[in-house]
Amino acid sequence: MNAETKVMPDIEGVVVAACDAATDEMMSRLASTAADTMDLVDQVHRAGLDKAIPMLAQLVHNGDLQRLVHLARVLGSAGDALTDEMVGRVTDAVGGGLSLLDQVNRSGIDKALPTIATLVADGDLERLAQLARVYGSAQDVLSDEMVGRMAETVGEGMSLLDRLNRGGAVHLVEMLEQLQSTGALERIASGLPLLVERLDMITGMFKCIEEAATKISQQPPTGGVGGAWKLMTEAHNQQTLRFMLEVGRRMQENCAKR
């Protein structure tokens, strides 16, 4: 009891000494600090930050809070290193990316993604790229004159097709179909090489007929038994007559077969 009585005067003495040493300015700062502390505690209580204290303790225990601090420092250093031009470019890039995503979403390109994936898996997309390169190279090589000639050729081809359509090409096709159904077209195709080979002979025959007609028209006509006798006694004429008879015989045999 005596010890407690002895301690109490000492504490009272310390309090009295502190009150004597404290100035009005110190008391004002102390009161302001206490008020701010109470205000902070009230805001923490109202915001429910007391519920985050276990999570913060876990972050401290795992070292994640230190990592967040380091990340904040890195972000702060990056922010200090960025210039206004770099920030503008980054902003433009982000804006362009968001605009592109919006256009893709509105145009429905996402529906084409399965098809594009199939093209990539099958290798067709690479073939399309190569075809585009070939087309681009051809376009670079083509001159205005070549393009003009190609356009003229295409125009003439379309005009020819139009003329064939107007001129009865359908009837020609129907005729070819009829020849094909009867087998005549096959016979014509098989006999055409022989006809080409004998074309010189046919041309020579018509030439001989023309020359003979010209020569006969230039000779004066003759008559009588004497003239006929003279004509028949010549060996060349007899050979010619035998040739014509043989030709007639062959033609009769071929016609009789038909």
DRENSE-386671 format. One record per residue (C-alpha): residue number from 1; x, y, z; residue in one letter. Coordinates in steps of 0.02 Angstrom, whole numbers. Each point is the difference from the previous one (the first is absolute). Layout:
DRENSE-386671
   nr      c1      c2      c3  rest
  NUM       X       Y       Z     a
...
***
This chain:
DRENSE-386671
   nr      c1      c2      c3  rest
    1       0       0       0     m
    2     143     113      41     n
    3      82     -44    -169     a
    4    -159      47     -96     e
    5     -12     160      98     t
    6     179      39     -44     k
    7     -25     -35    -190     v
    8    -154     110     -18     m
    9      89     161      50     p
   10     137     -41    -126     d
   11    -128     -18    -142     i
   12     -86     158      53     e
   13     166      86      -2     g
   14      37     -60    -178     v
   15    -171      59     -59     v
   16      22     168      83     v
   17     173      18     -77     a
   18     -67     -46    -172     a
   19    -142     124      14     c
   20     122     135      53     d
   21     118     -42    -147     a
   22    -138      -9    -133     a
   23     -33     162     -90     t
   24    -162      54     -82     d
   25      70     -43    -173     e
   26      48    -175      53     m
   27    -171     -28      77     m
   28     -82      61    -160     s
   29     103    -119    -108     r
   30     -36    -143     119     l
   31    -186      34      -5     a
   32       3      12    -191     s
   33      96    -164     -13     t
   34    -123     -85     117     a
   35    -147      68    -100     a
   36      76     -59    -165     d
   37      34    -171      75     t
   38    -179     -18      60     m
   39     -64      59    -169     d
   40     109    -129     -89     l
   41     -60    -139     116     v
   42    -180      53     -34     d
   43      27      -2    -190     q
   44      82    -171      11     v
   45    -145     -65     102     h
   46    -130      73    -119     r
   47      88     -64    -157     a
   48      13    -175      71     g
   49     189      -3     -23     l
   50      12     -99     161     d
   51     -58    -150    -102     k
   52     154      19    -112     a
   53     122     -10     145     i
   54      10    -193      -7     p
   55      32       8    -187     m
   56     135     132      24     l
   57      77    -108     135     a
   58       3    -146    -121     q
   59      80     108    -136     l
   60     133      55     122     v
   61      29    -179      56     h
   62      17     -65    -180     n
   63     107     145     -58     g
   64    -131      55    -129     d
   65     -14     172      77     l
   66     185      28     -33     q
   67     -24     -56    -179     r
   68    -145     123     -20     l
   69     112     137      66     v
   70     135     -46    -127     h
   71    -131      -2    -139     l
   72     -61     171      54     a
   73     179      63      -7     r
   74      21     -74    -176     v
   75    -160      84     -57     l
   76      55     162      78     g
   77     169     -10     -87     s
   78     -86     -38    -166     a
   79    -115     147      27     g
   80     149     113      34     d
   81      92     -65    -156     a
   82    -149      24    -116     l
   83      -2     161     -98     t
   84    -155      89     -62     d
   85      33     -64    -177     e
   86      14    -180      61     m
   87    -158      18     102     v
   88     -89      70    -153     g
   89      57    -145    -108     r
   90     -53    -126     132     v
   91    -168      85      15     t
   92     -22      -2    -191     d
   93      48    -183      -6     a
   94    -122     -46     137     v
   95    -137     103     -82     g
   96      34     -80    -169     g
   97      -4    -173      77     g
   98    -166      33      86     l
   99     -72      72    -161     s
  100      59    -154     -96     l
  101     -79    -115     128     l
  102    -162      98     -12     d
  103       0     -12    -191     q
  104      35    -187       8     v
  105    -142     -23     123     n
  106    -121     101    -106     r
  107      46     -79    -167     s
  108     -21    -177      65     g
  109     174     -58     -48     i
  110      -1    -110     154     d
  111    -119    -114     -96     k
  112     137     -27    -131     a
  113     129     -55     127     l
  114     -47    -187     -13     p
  115      18       9    -190     t
  116     167      90      15     i
  117      58    -131     126     a
  118     -48    -138    -122     t
  119      95      88    -141     l
  120     154      14     111     v
  121     -11    -183      53     a
  122     -19     -61    -180     d
  123     135     115     -69     g
  124    -125      86    -116     d
  125      37     170      76     l
  126     183     -17     -52     e
  127     -54     -47    -176     r
  128    -113     153      -7     l
  129     146     108      56     a
  130     111     -75    -135     q
  131    -138      27    -130     l
  132     -13     181      55     a
  133     189      18     -20     r
  134      -8     -74    -175     v
  135    -143     116     -46     y
  136      95     149      70     g
  137     157     -48     -97     s
  138    -100     -22    -160     a
  139     -82     169      27     q
  140     170      81      25     d
  141      69     -80    -159     v
  142    -149      42    -111     l
  143      19     160     -99     s
  144    -140     111     -63     d
  145      20     -71    -174     e
  146     -14    -179      61     m
  147    -153      43     103     v
  148     -78      83    -153     g
  149      34    -153    -109     r
  150     -72    -116     132     m
  151    -155     108      17     a
  152     -20       2    -189     e
  153      21    -190      -8     t
  154    -129     -26     137     v
  155    -119     119     -87     g
  156      19     -90    -166     e
  157     -27    -167      86     g
  158    -160      62      80     m
  159     -57      70    -167     s
  160      37    -167     -84     l
  161    -100     -93     132     l
  162    -144     121     -26     d
  163       6     -28    -187     r
  164       3    -187      22     l
  165    -149      10     116     n
  166     -96     108    -123     r
  167      58     -97    -154     g
  168     -69    -168      51     g
  169     138     -74     106     a
  170    -135     -90      98     v
  171     -57     -88    -159     h
  172     180     -45     -38     l
  173      18     -78     172     v
  174    -164     -95     -25     e
  175      64     -63    -168     m
  176     162     -59      79     l
  177     -99     -88     136     e
  178    -105     -87    -133     q
  179     156     -54     -94     l
  180      73     -64     163     q
  181    -157     -99      41     s
  182      -5     -82    -173     t
  183     187     -38      -2     g
  184      30     108    -154     a
  185     113     116      95     l
  186     115    -143      47     e
  187       6     -58    -181     r
  188      42     177     -56     i
  189     136      11     131     a
  190      75    -167     -53     s
  191      -8      43    -186     g
  192      65     175      16     l
  193     187     -48      10     p
  194     -20    -104    -160     l
  195     -89     146     -84     l
  196     143     115      49     v
  197     126    -122     -70     e
  198     -98     -15    -166     r
  199     -32     186     -12     l
  200     147      24    -118     d
  201     -72    -135    -113     m
  202    -171      82      -3     i
  203      79     169     -36     t
  204     101     -78    -142     g
  205    -156     -81     -72     m
  206     -94     164      -8     f
  207     154      81     -76     k
  208       8    -134    -135     c
  209    -184      24     -39     i
  210      26     187     -15     e
  211     153     -21    -113     e
  212     -90    -128    -109     a
  213    -151     114     -19     a
  214     114     143     -50     t
  215      94    -105    -128     k
  216    -157     -73     -77     i
  217     -75     172     -19     s
  218     153      57     -95     q
  219      -1    -147    -125     q
  220    -118       3    -152     p
  221    -132    -136       4     p
  222      24    -147    -122     t
  223    -124    -131     -59     g
  224     -19    -148    -115     g
  225      56    -181       3     v
  226     178      50     -43     g
  227      18     111     147     g
  228     -75    -132     117     a
  229     115    -132     -73     w
  230     151     111      25     k
  231     -54      36     178     l
  232     -21    -184      41     m
  233     162     -56     -78     t
  234     108     110     112     e
  235      76     -97     147     a
  236     -10     149     118     h
  237    -185      18     -32     n
  238     -29    -185      29     q
  239      95      10     165     q
  240    -107     148      51     t
  241    -158     -92     -46     l
  242      53    -153     102     r
  243      35     115     148     f
  244    -171      79     -10     m
  245     -82    -171     -15     l
  246      94     -60     153     e
  247     -52     154      97     v
  248    -181     -27     -50     g
  249      12    -183      51     r
  250      69      45     172     r
  251    -133     132      26     m
  252    -135    -124     -47     q
  253      67    -129     123     e
  254       8     126     142     n
  255    -174      65     -37     c
  256     -68    -178      -8     a
  257      72     -35     173     k
  258     -97     145      72     r
***
